[in-house]
């Protein structure tokens, strides 16, 4: 509604607050454990890609936004624990989804007119697709799934009243269905299977837990293979043939362009700049106006090449493995929030590029930081209370 200048201002001010919060709590934070190593290397490679980009200035600002959102996530990961994070996210998503439902009812039922300035088409009377205040149905469906995970964790931890939990789950589920997003069903099935697998592992005696983990890993690999082989029948069953064909055409064009710079990519931009190469060429060839590659992994491959993709996969894999193992061994169900959010993010990355910017990137980095705090090679270097080298340490009282 207000444009890029307002967005940049908000992010910049939040980064100032984040820096101030880390400075105040500098006596409690180890520099060695502040940021995951894979994130540092990934951010470094995306910065280096600026030098061979077709628009170095545009790439720099894209990289700065990438790093700024990551910095906010790192700050949140160090000043709030998992329960506080989930509760805060739950409160925010409750408000945003309630507003979205209200706007859709106002547009589609009471006034019966679209709100074009919000991207709301007013289709709720026809049972969708609806967009809420998120601009597109796919973003709404993605946010609704994240909200469902968070609301169910809130219910299991009894951190909100039962009536509020019931309202929240019904709200998120309703908007997820009304969004009519073809990715919502895939996300729901993926997260549901991950939840069942995690519950099985948590109930398995420690002596047999390793074997169960390896068996589940094998099933995941087999499932991915079967899903790839049977992708066309699955798409037909979901009724997403047109939507999928648009994606396939774009992905094929992206693969063709990747051959020119397979190792280093075209330069990091994040969300596409439609006036810059190769994004203008891709939109011309597909006769559309795509703002992303509709696949986070291919988007990374296009922009920062195979090196960048391998670094991105290492970052995601390390975060998921650490979070999964931590949730498997901890008694509280709150620790299941991190791996389930990561599963949703990584599955959605197959169909959208949300995890490379905005709320998706924020959540991905936040979960990685949370996972790395309890399981990391740094744990072998000293106790969790050690202060990392290079931090200015003063007499700052610790919280009790």
C-alpha positions in Angstrom: 0.0 0.0 0.0 2.8 2.4 0.8 5.7 1.3 -1.4 9.4 0.3 -1.2 10.5 3.4 0.7 8.3 2.7 3.7 9.3 -1.0 3.7 13.0 -0.1 3.6 12.5 2.4 6.4 10.7 -0.1 8.6 13.5 -2.7 8.1 16.2 -0.2 8.8 14.6 1.0 12.0 14.0 -2.6 13.2 17.7 -3.4 12.5 18.7 -0.4 14.7 16.5 -1.7 17.5 18.0 -5.2 16.9 21.5 -3.9 17.1 20.7 -2.1 20.3 19.1 -5.2 21.9 22.2 -7.3 21.1 24.5 -4.6 22.5 22.5 -4.4 25.7 22.6 -8.2 26.1 26.2 -8.5 24.9 27.3 -10.1 28.2 24.9 -13.1 27.6 25.8 -13.8 23.9 28.8 -15.6 22.5 30.1 -14.2 19.3 31.2 -17.7 18.3 27.6 -18.9 18.5 25.9 -15.8 17.2 25.3 -16.8 13.5 25.3 -20.2 11.8 28.5 -20.8 9.8 26.6 -21.9 6.7 24.6 -18.6 6.8 27.8 -16.6 6.9 29.2 -18.4 3.9 26.0 -18.2 2.0 25.7 -14.4 2.7 29.4 -14.0 1.6 28.8 -15.8 -1.7 25.7 -13.8 -2.5 27.8 -10.6 -1.8 30.6 -11.8 -4.1 28.0 -12.4 -6.9 27.4 -8.6 -7.0 30.7 -8.2 -9.0 29.5 -10.2 -12.0 25.9 -9.0 -11.9 24.3 -7.1 -14.8 23.3 -4.4 -12.3 25.8 -4.3 -9.4 23.9 -1.5 -7.6 20.6 -3.3 -7.8 22.3 -6.5 -6.7 23.9 -4.7 -3.7 20.5 -3.4 -2.5 19.0 -6.9 -3.0 21.9 -8.4 -0.9 21.5 -5.7 1.8 17.8 -6.6 2.2 18.7 -10.3 2.3 21.2 -9.6 5.1 19.0 -7.1 7.0 16.1 -9.6 7.3 18.6 -12.3 8.3 20.0 -10.0 11.0 16.5 -9.4 12.4 16.0 -13.2 12.6 19.4 -13.7 14.3 18.4 -11.0 16.9 15.1 -12.7 17.6 16.8 -16.0 17.9 19.0 -14.7 20.7 16.7 -12.5 22.7 13.6 -14.8 22.8 13.3 -18.5 23.5 11.2 -20.9 21.4 8.0 -20.6 23.3 8.2 -16.8 23.3 8.9 -16.8 19.6 6.0 -19.1 18.8 3.6 -17.1 21.0 4.6 -13.8 19.5 4.2 -15.3 16.0 0.8 -16.8 17.0 -0.4 -13.4 18.2 0.7 -11.6 15.0 -0.8 -14.2 12.7 -4.1 -14.3 14.6 -4.5 -10.6 14.0 -3.4 -10.7 10.3 -5.7 -13.6 9.5 -8.6 -12.1 11.3 -8.2 -8.8 9.4 -7.9 -10.9 6.2 -11.2 -12.7 6.8 -12.9 -9.4 7.7 -11.6 -7.7 4.5 -12.7 -10.6 2.4 -16.2 -10.5 3.9 -16.4 -6.8 3.5 -15.3 -7.0 -0.2 -17.1 -10.2 -1.3 -20.3 -10.1 0.7 -21.1 -6.8 2.2 -20.0 -4.4 -0.6 -19.6 -7.0 -3.4 -16.7 -5.2 -5.0 -13.0 -6.0 -5.3 -10.4 -4.0 -3.3 -7.8 -3.7 -6.1 -5.4 -1.6 -4.0 -5.1 -4.7 -1.6 -5.2 -7.3 -4.4 -8.5 -8.6 -3.0 -10.8 -10.0 -5.7 -13.8 -10.5 -3.4 -14.5 -14.2 -4.2 -15.4 -15.4 -0.7 -19.1 -15.8 -1.7 -18.0 -18.2 -4.3 -15.8 -20.0 -1.7 -12.5 -18.7 -3.1 -9.9 -18.1 -4.1 -9.3 -15.4 -1.5 -6.2 -13.4 -1.0 -6.7 -11.6 2.3 -4.3 -8.8 2.9 -1.4 -10.8 1.6 -1.8 -10.0 -2.0 -2.0 -13.5 -3.5 -3.7 -16.7 -2.7 -0.4 -18.6 -2.6 1.0 -16.3 0.1 -2.2 -16.5 2.1 -2.1 -20.3 1.9 1.5 -20.4 2.9 1.0 -18.1 5.9 -2.2 -20.0 7.0 -0.2 -23.3 7.1 2.5 -21.6 9.3 -0.2 -20.3 11.5 -1.8 -23.7 11.8 1.4 -25.2 13.0 1.9 -22.4 15.5 -1.7 -22.5 16.8 -1.6 -26.3 17.3 1.7 -25.9 19.2 0.1 -23.2 21.3 -2.8 -25.6 22.1 -0.5 -28.5 23.0 1.6 -26.3 25.3 -1.6 -24.7 26.8 0.0 -21.2 26.3 -3.4 -19.7 25.3 -6.9 -20.3 26.4 -8.7 -23.3 24.8 -11.4 -21.0 23.2 -8.7 -18.9 21.6 -6.9 -21.9 20.3 -10.1 -23.3 18.8 -10.9 -20.0 17.1 -7.3 -19.7 15.8 -7.2 -23.2 14.3 -10.6 -22.8 12.6 -9.6 -19.4 11.3 -6.3 -20.6 9.8 -7.9 -23.8 8.4 -10.8 -21.9 6.8 -8.5 -19.4 5.1 -6.2 -22.2 4.0 -9.1 -23.9 2.3 -10.6 -20.7 0.9 -7.2 -19.6 -0.6 -7.6 -22.5 -3.1 -3.9 -22.6 -3.4 -2.6 -25.8 -5.1 0.4 -25.9 -2.7 -1.7 -25.9 0.5 -2.7 -29.5 0.2 0.9 -30.6 -0.5 2.1 -28.5 2.5 -0.7 -30.0 4.8 0.2 -33.6 3.8 3.9 -33.0 4.2 3.7 -31.3 7.6 1.1 -34.0 8.7 3.5 -36.8 7.8 6.4 -35.0 9.5 4.3 -34.6 12.6 3.5 -38.2 12.7 7.1 -39.3 12.1 8.3 -36.9 14.9 5.7 -38.2 17.3 6.8 -41.8 16.5 10.5 -40.9 17.1 9.7 -39.1 20.4 7.9 -42.2 21.7 10.7 -44.6 20.7 13.1 -45.7 23.4 16.5 -44.0 23.0 18.2 -47.3 22.3 16.2 -47.8 19.1 15.8 -44.2 18.1 18.7 -44.2 15.8 17.4 -47.1 13.7 14.0 -45.5 13.5 15.6 -42.2 12.3 17.5 -43.9 9.6 14.4 -45.9 8.5 12.4 -42.7 8.3 15.2 -41.0 6.3 15.1 -43.9 3.8 11.3 -43.6 3.5 11.7 -39.8 2.8 14.2 -40.6 0.0 11.8 -43.2 -1.5 8.9 -40.9 -1.2 10.7 -38.1 -3.0 11.6 -40.5 -5.8 8.0 -41.8 -6.1 6.6 -38.2 -6.0 9.0 -37.2 -8.9 8.1 -40.2 -11.0 4.3 -39.8 -10.4 4.3 -36.0 -10.5 1.9 -35.8 -13.5 -0.9 -38.0 -11.9 -0.4 -36.1 -8.6 -0.8 -32.7 -10.4 -3.9 -34.0 -12.2 -5.4 -35.3 -8.9 -4.8 -31.9 -7.3 -6.5 -30.1 -10.1 -3.4 -27.8 -10.6 -2.6 -28.7 -14.2 -2.7 -25.1 -15.5 -0.8 -23.7 -12.6 1.8 -26.4 -12.8 2.2 -26.0 -16.6 3.0 -22.3 -16.1 5.6 -23.2 -13.5 7.2 -25.9 -15.7 7.5 -23.5 -18.7 9.2 -21.0 -16.5 11.5 -23.6 -14.9 12.5 -24.9 -18.4 13.4 -21.4 -19.5 15.4 -20.8 -16.3 17.4 -24.1 -16.8 18.2 -22.9 -20.4 19.6 -19.7 -19.1 21.6 -21.4 -16.3 23.8 -23.1 -18.8 25.6 -19.8 -19.6 26.8 -19.3 -16.0 26.2 -22.7 -14.2 28.8 -22.2 -11.4 28.5 -18.6 -10.4 25.0 -17.6 -11.6 23.8 -14.3 -12.9 24.2 -12.3 -9.7 22.1 -12.0 -6.6 18.9 -9.9 -6.7 16.4 -11.8 -4.4 13.0 -10.9 -5.8 13.2 -10.3 -9.5 13.9 -6.9 -11.0 11.7 -7.2 -14.2 13.8 -4.6 -16.1 17.1 -6.5 -15.6 18.6 -9.4 -17.4 17.9 -12.4 -17.1 14.5 -11.7 -15.5 13.3 -9.5 -18.4 14.3 -12.2 -20.8 12.5 -14.9 -18.9 9.3 -12.8 -18.7 9.5 -12.1 -22.4 10.0 -15.7 -23.3 7.1 -16.9 -21.0 4.9 -13.9 -21.9 4.2 -13.2 -18.2 5.4 -10.8 -15.5 6.8 -13.2 -12.9 8.4 -11.6 -9.8 10.2 -14.8 -8.7 11.2 -18.1 -10.2 8.3 -19.9 -8.3 10.9 -22.3 -6.9 13.4 -21.2 -4.3 16.0 -23.8 -5.3 16.0 -23.0 -9.0 15.9 -19.3 -8.1 19.1 -19.7 -6.1 20.7 -21.7 -8.9 19.8 -19.0 -11.5 21.2 -16.2 -9.4 24.2 -17.6 -7.6 24.9 -20.9 -9.5 25.7 -24.3 -8.3 28.0 -23.0 -5.6 25.2 -20.9 -4.1 22.7 -23.8 -4.4 25.0 -26.2 -2.5 25.5 -23.6 0.2 21.8 -23.0 0.5 21.1 -26.7 0.7 23.8 -27.1 3.3 22.3 -24.3 5.3 18.7 -25.7 5.1 19.8 -29.3 5.8 21.9 -28.4 8.8 19.0 -26.5 10.3 16.5 -29.3 9.7 18.7 -32.1 11.0 19.7 -30.1 14.1 16.1 -29.1 14.8 14.7 -32.6 14.2 17.3 -34.3 16.5 16.7 -31.7 19.2 12.9 -32.2 19.0 13.4 -36.0 19.1 15.2 -35.8 22.4 13.5 -32.9 24.3 10.4 -33.7 26.4 8.5 -30.5 25.8 6.4 -30.4 22.6 7.4 -26.8 22.0 10.6 -28.0 20.4 8.6 -29.6 17.6 7.7 -26.1 16.4 11.1 -25.5 14.8 11.4 -28.6 12.6 7.7 -28.5 11.5 8.1 -24.9 10.4 11.3 -25.8 8.6 9.5 -28.7 6.8 6.7 -26.4 5.7 9.3 -23.8 4.4 11.4 -26.4 2.5 8.3 -28.1 0.9 6.9 -24.7 -0.1 10.2 -23.8 -1.7 9.5 -26.4 -4.4 6.6 -24.3 -5.6 7.4 -20.7 -4.5 10.4 -18.6 -3.7 9.0 -17.1 -0.4 12.0 -18.5 1.6 14.4 -16.2 -0.1 12.9 -12.9 1.1 10.4 -11.4 3.6 8.6 -13.6 6.1 9.8 -16.8 4.5 13.5 -15.9 4.8 13.0 -14.5 8.3 11.5 -17.7 9.5 14.1 -19.9 7.8 17.0 -18.0 9.4 15.2 -17.9 12.8 14.7 -21.6 12.8 18.3 -22.2 11.8 19.5 -20.0 14.7 17.2 -21.8 17.1 18.4 -25.2 15.9 22.1 -24.2 16.0 21.9 -23.0 19.6 21.4 -26.5 21.0 23.2 -28.6 18.4 26.4 -27.3 16.8 30.1 -28.1 16.5 30.6 -25.0 18.6 29.2 -26.9 21.6 32.5 -28.8 21.7 34.5 -25.7 22.2 33.2 -24.8 25.6 30.2 -24.5 27.8 27.1 -22.7 26.7 27.8 -20.0 29.2 31.2 -19.1 27.7 31.5 -15.7 26.1 32.8 -15.7 22.6 36.1 -14.1 21.7 36.0 -10.5 20.6 32.8 -9.4 22.4 33.2 -6.4 24.6 32.2 -7.8 28.0 31.1 -5.5 30.9 29.3 -6.1 34.1 25.9 -6.9 32.7 23.6 -8.7 35.1 22.2 -12.0 33.8 18.5 -12.7 33.8 17.4 -15.2 36.5 
